[in-house]
Amino acid sequence: MKLFDNTWMEKYKDEWNKDPYLAKTLNKICFSSTIGYGFPDEDKPRSYIIIENGYIIEAGDYSKQQLNWDLRAKENHWKEWIKREVSSTGLGLAYTTGKLKFVEGDYKSMIKNPVMASPFIKSFSAMGRI
């Protein structure tokens, strides 16, 4: 299974949706969004998820979906964050040093909102369970 391939994304969807904190917290604020994931040296993201009211309803290979968020990092950085529990400080450092890029979406406004920031950090924990 390769990072961000269809099989990996389906497992991510399952882990996200069964997380006792992640989906339920986002459901409370009726969070819906489309998020792309990929690598900075590529023209488009590798994969995407569609979230409706906190739960991922679709995940797979990116094929021109309109994105609200497009997160990019080198593969070794993704794997590092997935392997260990990442903190808000760690993600902030990754963002400020350019290791984590937001091609779409506003990192600063998201991270300042505790209702959004905490689930964002927890999404990396869901990746770590794959």
C-alpha positions as CSV (number, residue, x, y, z in Angstrom):
1,M,0.0,0.0,0.0
2,K,1.4,3.3,-1.1
3,L,0.9,6.7,0.6
4,F,-2.2,8.4,-0.8
5,D,-3.2,5.6,-3.2
6,N,-6.8,4.5,-3.3
7,T,-6.4,1.7,-0.8
8,W,-4.5,4.0,1.6
9,M,-7.2,6.7,1.2
10,E,-10.0,4.2,1.9
11,K,-8.3,3.1,5.1
12,Y,-7.8,6.8,6.0
13,K,-11.5,7.4,5.5
14,D,-12.3,4.4,7.8
15,E,-9.9,5.6,10.5
16,W,-11.2,9.2,10.3
17,N,-14.9,8.2,10.5
18,K,-14.4,5.8,13.5
19,D,-12.2,8.2,15.5
20,P,-14.2,9.0,18.6
21,Y,-13.1,12.7,18.6
22,L,-12.3,13.7,15.0
23,A,-15.5,13.2,13.0
24,K,-17.8,14.0,16.0
25,T,-16.1,17.3,16.8
26,L,-16.3,18.4,13.1
27,N,-19.9,17.2,12.9
28,K,-20.9,19.5,15.8
29,I,-19.8,22.5,13.7
30,C,-21.3,21.1,10.5
31,F,-17.8,21.0,8.9
32,S,-17.9,20.1,5.2
33,S,-14.9,20.5,2.9
34,T,-12.8,18.9,0.1
35,I,-9.2,18.4,1.0
36,G,-6.4,17.3,-1.3
37,Y,-3.1,15.7,-0.3
38,G,0.1,15.4,-2.2
39,F,3.7,16.4,-2.8
40,P,5.0,19.9,-3.5
41,D,6.8,19.0,-6.7
42,E,3.7,17.7,-8.5
43,D,1.1,19.8,-10.4
44,K,-1.9,18.4,-8.6
45,P,-2.6,16.5,-5.4
46,R,-2.4,12.7,-5.4
47,S,-5.6,12.2,-3.5
48,Y,-8.6,13.9,-1.9
49,I,-11.3,13.5,0.7
50,I,-14.8,14.9,0.7
51,I,-16.1,15.6,4.2
52,E,-19.7,16.2,4.9
53,N,-20.7,17.3,8.5
54,G,-17.4,15.9,9.9
55,Y,-17.4,12.5,8.2
56,I,-15.5,11.5,5.1
57,I,-18.0,10.4,2.5
58,E,-15.6,9.9,-0.4
59,A,-11.8,9.4,-0.7
60,G,-9.5,8.4,-3.5
61,D,-7.3,9.5,-6.4
62,Y,-7.6,13.2,-7.2
63,S,-9.3,14.0,-10.5
64,K,-10.0,17.7,-10.7
65,Q,-12.3,18.0,-7.7
66,Q,-12.7,21.6,-6.5
67,L,-10.6,21.8,-3.3
68,N,-11.0,23.9,-0.2
69,W,-7.7,22.7,1.1
70,D,-4.7,21.4,-0.7
71,L,-1.9,20.1,1.6
72,R,1.5,19.3,0.2
73,A,4.7,18.0,1.8
74,K,7.6,15.8,0.8
75,E,6.9,12.1,1.2
76,N,9.5,11.7,3.9
77,H,7.8,14.5,5.9
78,W,4.4,13.0,5.6
79,K,5.8,9.7,6.8
80,E,7.5,11.3,9.7
81,W,4.3,13.0,10.9
82,I,2.3,9.9,10.4
83,K,4.8,7.7,12.3
84,R,4.6,9.8,15.5
85,E,1.9,11.8,17.2
86,V,2.4,15.4,15.9
87,S,1.6,18.4,18.0
88,S,0.3,21.8,17.2
89,T,3.8,23.1,17.7
90,G,5.2,20.5,15.3
91,L,2.7,21.4,12.6
92,G,3.2,25.1,13.2
93,L,7.0,24.6,12.8
94,A,6.4,22.5,9.6
95,Y,4.2,25.3,8.2
96,T,6.6,28.1,9.0
97,T,9.7,26.3,7.7
98,G,7.8,25.4,4.5
99,K,7.7,21.6,5.1
100,L,3.9,21.7,5.0
101,K,2.5,23.8,2.3
102,F,-1.1,25.0,1.8
103,V,-1.7,25.4,-1.9
104,E,-5.3,26.1,-1.1
105,G,-6.8,27.0,2.3
106,D,-5.7,29.4,5.0
107,Y,-3.5,27.7,7.6
108,K,-3.3,30.8,9.9
109,S,-7.1,31.3,10.3
110,M,-7.6,27.5,10.7
111,I,-5.0,27.1,13.4
112,K,-6.2,30.1,15.4
113,N,-9.7,28.4,15.7
114,P,-9.5,25.7,18.4
115,V,-12.6,24.0,17.0
116,M,-10.7,23.5,13.7
117,A,-7.1,23.2,14.9
118,S,-7.6,20.3,17.2
119,P,-9.3,18.1,14.6
120,F,-6.7,19.1,12.0
121,I,-4.0,17.8,14.4
122,K,-6.0,14.6,15.1
123,S,-6.3,13.9,11.4
124,F,-2.6,13.0,11.5
125,S,-3.3,10.5,14.2
126,A,-5.9,8.9,12.0
127,M,-3.2,8.6,9.3
128,G,-0.9,7.0,11.8
129,R,-3.4,4.1,12.4
130,I,-3.2,3.0,8.7
